[in-house]
C-alpha cells in the first residue's frame, strides 16, 4: 500500500504566486505614487517605499502558504493514521464468517469496536476528553488499547 503523505515537492507555485502578488502590489503602489507626486512627494523615496511594501507583502503570502501547507500535511497524516488503525481493527472481523463460536465472534467484534473507539479518541483532535491536544502529539504517543485476552489479532 502506498503512503498517503508523500515526500515534499518544491513549492514553485507558491513562490510564483508570492512574486506575482508582490508585483501587483508594487504596480498599485506606483499608481498611488503618481497621485502622491501631484502633491510634491519625492520620486526615489516613493519607489523604495513601493519595493519595500511589495517585498513585505510577498513574504507575508509566502509564510501564509507555508503554514497552510503544513496544516494540510498534518491533517493528511491524521487521516493516514486513522485509516491504518481502523483497517487493523477490522481485519479480524473479516474472518468471522469462518468461526462457529458465537461468543468468540461477539468478543472479536467488541474488541474491534473498542480499538476503533480508542483510535477515534486518541488520534482525532478534539474528539474526546482523553484525546491528545494535537494530531502530532497523538502520532508520537500511540500506546495500544489494553486487551482483555492474550491473543493477538
N, C-alpha and C positions, 0 to 999 in steps of 0.2 A: 504494500500500500504506500502511495506517495504522500509525503507530509504536506499538510495544508499550507503551512507557512514556509516559503522557500527562502533562499538566500536573497539578501537585499540587492536590488538593482540600482544603478545610478539614477539620481533624481534630475535628469536633464530637463524634463518637462517643468518641474517646479522652478528650476533655475531660470529657464526661459520666461516663465510667467512672471517671476520676480523682476527680471530685467525689463520686460515689456511694460510692466506696471510702473517701474521707475521712469522709463522713457515717457510714458503718458503723463505722469506727474510733472516731469520736467517741462514737457511741452505746455501743459496747462499753466505752469509757473511762468513760462516765458510770456504767454498771453497776458497774464496778470501784471508782469513786469512792464510790458508796453504801456499798460494803463498807469502804472506807477511812474514811469518816465515822464508821462504827460504832466506829472506834478513835481518833476525836478529830481527824482531819485538817481543815484549814480549807477552806471551800467555794469561795471565789473562786480560790484557788491551784490547786485541783483542776480547775476549769473552764478556766482559762487553760492549764494543762498539757494538757488534753484537746484544746483547739483547736490548740495548737502541734503536738502529735503527729499529729492528723488532717491538718493542712496539710502537714506534712513527708511523711506517707505519700502524700498526693495528688501532691506534687511528684515523689516517687520513682517512682511508677507512670507519671506523665506523661512523665518523661525516659526511662524504660524503653521505653515505647511509641514515642517518637520515634526512639530508637536502633534498635528493631526495624523500624520503617517504613523508615528509611534503608538498613538491611541488605537488606530486601526489594527496594527500588528498585535498589540496586546489583546484586543478583542478576538482576533483570529486564533491566537494561542489558546485562549479560554475555550473557544468552540472546539478546537482540535483536542484539547484535554478532555472536555465533556464527551466528545464522540468516542474517544478511547475508553473511558470508564464505563459509559453506557453499553458499548458493544461488548466489553469484557463481562459486564454483569449479566447481559442477556445470552451469552454463549451457552451456559448450562441449560437454559430454558429451551434451546433448540433441540436438545436431546431428550426432553421429557416424554415425547410420544413413545419412546422405546422402553420406558420404565413402567413396570406394572404396579409398583408400590405407590399407592396414593399418598400416603404420609410423606414419603420421600419427595414426591412431586410438589406437594404443598410447601415443604421445607425449602426446596430449591427455589420456588417462586418467591417465598418470603425473604430468602437471602438475597435474591436478585433485586427485589424491591428495596430492601434496606441499603444495598450497595448503591443503587441509583439515587436514593434519598440522600445518602452520605455525599455523593458527588455533587448533587444539587446544592446541598447546604455548605459544603466546604470549598467548592470551586467557583460557583457563580457569585459575583459580588452582590451584597445586599439581599441575598435570598434566605437568610436565616440569622438567628441571634448568635449562633456559634460559628458563623462563617468568617473567613478571613476578610481583612479590610480591603485588600486589592487582589486582583487575579494573579499578579506576580507573586505575592506572598503565599497565596494558595498553591501555586505551582511548585514553590520551594518547600512547602510543608505538607507533603502528601503522605500522611500516615494512613494505613489501610483501616477500614472499619473492623471492629472486633467481630470475630466469627464465633458462633456457638459450638461448632464442632471442629475437629482437627483435619477434616477433609479439605483438599484444595480443589478449586473449580477450574 
